[in-house]
């Protein structure tokens, strides 16, 4: 069914967006490390998604560590 496939695709894209936001909001190295430890492995598994848009979203994610001065 096309509609259930679109729903699955939308759900995967939404989850990736939420993970991307969590990573972006990490304001210390320890928070970033904890977030990546939790979410990076499942996110990388999305590279095997049947949906090209999901695989492209994973590839497009860019990580920059927190701006820590000191």
C-alpha positions as CSV (number, residue, x, y, z in Angstrom):
1,X,0.0,0.0,0.0
2,X,1.4,3.4,-1.0
3,X,-0.2,5.2,1.9
4,X,1.4,3.0,4.6
5,X,4.7,3.3,2.8
6,X,4.4,7.1,2.8
7,X,3.5,7.0,6.5
8,X,6.6,4.9,7.3
9,X,8.8,7.3,5.3
10,X,7.3,10.3,7.0
11,X,7.8,8.7,10.4
12,X,11.5,7.9,9.6
13,X,12.1,11.4,8.4
14,X,10.4,12.9,11.5
15,X,12.5,10.8,13.8
16,X,15.7,11.8,12.0
17,X,14.7,15.5,12.4
18,X,14.2,15.0,16.1
19,X,17.6,13.4,16.5
20,X,19.2,16.1,14.5
21,X,17.6,18.7,16.8
22,X,18.8,16.8,20.0
23,X,22.3,16.8,18.6
24,X,22.1,20.5,17.7
25,X,20.9,21.4,21.2
26,X,23.7,19.6,23.0
27,X,25.6,22.5,24.6
28,X,28.4,20.6,26.2
29,X,30.8,17.9,25.1
30,X,29.4,15.5,27.6
31,X,25.8,16.1,26.4
32,X,26.8,15.7,22.8
33,X,28.7,12.5,23.6
34,X,25.7,11.1,25.5
35,X,23.3,12.0,22.7
36,X,25.5,10.5,20.0
37,X,26.0,7.3,22.1
38,X,22.3,6.9,22.2
39,X,21.2,8.0,18.8
40,X,24.0,7.5,16.4
41,X,23.8,3.7,15.9
42,X,20.1,3.7,15.2
43,X,20.5,6.7,12.9
44,X,23.2,4.9,10.9
45,X,20.8,1.9,10.5
46,X,18.5,4.3,8.6
47,X,21.1,4.2,5.8
48,X,19.5,0.8,5.0
49,X,16.0,2.3,4.7
50,X,13.9,1.3,1.7
51,X,13.2,5.0,1.2
52,X,15.7,7.1,-0.7
53,X,14.7,10.3,1.1
54,X,15.5,8.8,4.5
55,X,18.9,7.6,3.3
56,X,19.6,11.0,1.8
57,X,18.6,12.7,5.1
58,X,21.1,10.6,7.0
59,X,23.8,11.5,4.5
60,X,22.9,15.2,4.7
61,X,23.1,15.4,8.5
62,X,26.0,17.5,9.6
63,X,27.4,17.5,13.1
64,X,29.3,20.3,14.7
65,X,30.3,20.0,18.3
66,X,29.2,22.5,20.9
67,X,31.0,25.8,20.9
68,X,32.9,25.4,24.1
69,X,35.2,28.2,25.1
70,X,37.6,28.0,27.9
